Amino acid sequence: MGRKPRSLNWAEAAALPLTALTAWEMLFDRLAVHQPVPGAAPAILIIGGAGGVSSMAIQLARVLTDLTVIATASRPETRDWVTALGAQLVIDHSRPLAAQVAALSAGSPGFVFSTTQTEQHLADSIALLAPQGRFGLIDDPATLDALPFKKKSLSLHWELMFTRSLFGTEDMGQQGVILNEVSRLVDEGRLRTTLGENLGPITAGTLRRPMR
């Protein structure tokens, strides 16, 4: 558990824990973005930039690191959203990613965080990552061939925010520490909630509505 941000209402606060914990754990526990990749551009590519987890990852990377944040978005409204969250560069995930990253002339990033359609973007992600870079994902591709990671000595990281609680890990309480830090950053105006539409009280009707 963590403290609710004083500056948010209950719905705005309820939108935070899953996305914030997932993004935080991937960035700092799995990808270890505070440890630079030798020779890599100090940058992270976040695939699926407008999603809930990505929206938190963009903000956390901007607020707590010096990395250049490259996000993917394909529509004008999602490009505007990721830019408003702090992404310095935006590329289109409907087109090959490696060529677009190369065209930025910023060098090969040390980190890729894939939140969606990993199978579709895996080959490009491997191509654009710097040698010894780190690749993280949270979705569930039907297959994932790790052999192409070998040539560049790339590391592969999966993140599930429920792992600590499912297995009762010794550091399970760290999630409360993370949530309190997120709460502080929100109240300082440095992070924003990613709440979209509030469907109102939980009823049979509102539970069915998102499934339509």
N, C-alpha and C positions, 0 to 999 in steps of 0.2 A: 504494500500500500504506500501511497504518497499523498502529500497535501494537495488539495484542490487549489488551483490558482484563484486568488481572491478577485481578480479582475474579470473572470469568466463566469457565465451562468452555468447551470448544471449540464445542459446539453452541449455547450461548447467545450466544457471540461471533459465530458464523457467521450468525446471524439479523439482525445489525445493519447490515452495509455497504450493501446495496441500499436498505433502507427509510430509513436515516439519511441517506445521501447525497441521495436523492431529496427527502426532506423539507427538509433543510438548503438545498439548492440552490434549491428553490422559494421557501422563506421569505426567504432572504437575498440570493440572486443574481437571481431572477426578480421576485418581488413586492416586494423591497426593503422589508421591513416596518419596518426601522429609520428609514425616511423617511416621516413621517406624511403622510396625505392631508388637505389643508387642510379643516377643518370637519367631517371624518368622526369618528365615534366611534372611539376607539382600541381596535378589536376586530377579530377575524378569525373568520369562519365556516368551519369545516372540515367538508365534506360527506363522509359515510362514515366517521364518527369512529372506529369500532372496527377498521378495517382496519390492515394493517401500517404503511403509510406514514403514515396519519393518526395512528396511535398514537405514532409518533415526532414528528410535527409538533406534536401537542398538547404533548408534553413539552418540545420545544425552544422553542416559543412561550412556555411558562410560565417556563422556566428562563432564557432569554436575552432576553426582551422584557417590556415592561409591558402588552402587549395583553391585553384580556379575550378568553378563548378560548371560543367557542361551538361545540359539536360536535353532530353529528346522530347519533342512535341511536334504534332503534325497539323494542327488546326490553329487558326488565328487566336481563338479564345484560350487554348491551352498554352500557346506560346506566350501570350500576355500573362497568364497565371504563373508560369514558372519564372518568368522575368521578374514579376512582382515579388516573388518569394526570394529572389536573390541570385538566380542563375545568371552568370555573366555571358555565357554562350549557349545558343540553342541550335540543335540540328534536328533533322526530320527523320523519325524512325521508319517512315514508309519508304525510305531510300537507303542504299548501302551506307553503313555507318563509318567504315574505315576510311573511305575516300573523303567523306565530309570532315572527319577529324583531321586527316592529313592536310586538307585545304585550309584549316585554321592556322597552320604554320606555327603552332604552339609547342610542337614536339609530341612524343608519345606519352600519354598519361600513365601514371603508375597504378591507377585504380579504376575498376569498372564495377558498378552496382546495378545489377539487372533485376528489375522488379516484375517483369512480365515478358512473355514471348521469348524466353531465353533460347529455345531451340532455333528460332528464326534468326537471332542475332549472335549466336555463339561463335561462328567462324569469323565474323567481322570483329567481335570483341577480342578474340585471340590475336587477330592481325594487328589491331590498333594498339594493344597494350605494349608497354615497354618490357623488355626482358626483365625477368624476376618480379613482374607486376603481380597484382592480386585481383582476383575476380570473385565477386560475391553474388549470390542469387537467393531469392526467396520463393520463387514459384516452383512448380512441379512438372518439369518437362518429362514427357513419356520416356525418353532416353537421353543420356548425356555421356558422350564419349570423352573421357578425360585425357586420352592419349595425346591429342594435339597440344595439350598444355606443356608437354615434356620439353620440346625443343627450346622454348624460352624460359623454362623453369618457372612457369607461372603457378601460383597457388590458387586453390579452389576452396571457397568458403560458403557454406550454407548457414542460413540463420532462421531460427524459429523462436519466437519470444516465449513460447511455452516450455521450452526445454528445461529451464531451471526448475519450474514448478512441477513438471511431469516427473522429474527424476529426483526432486528434493535435493538439488546440488548444495554443496557447502556455501556457495556464494549467492544463494537464492535471494537473500535480503538486499543484494546489490540493486535489484530492480526498484526497491523503495528509494534508495539513494538517487537513482537516475530520475525517477518521477519527481522527487523533491527539487532536483536541479532544473528539470524542465519547467516545473511550476514557477520557480524563481525567475527563469528567463522569460516566461510568459508575462509575469507581473512587472518585469522591467521593460516590457515592450520589445524584446529582442526576438521572441518567437510568437507566432500566431496560430490559433487553432485552425484545423483543416475541415471544420464542420461545413457540410454542404446544406442540403435541405433537411429541415427538422419536420418529421412526419407527425409529431405530436405524441400523445400517450400511447403506450403499448396496448393495442387491441387486436382482435382477429383481423380487422380490416387493415390496420396499418402494418401488421406483420405480412399480410399477403401483398400489399401494394408494391414493394420493391421487386417482387418476383414476377410482375407482369411484363 
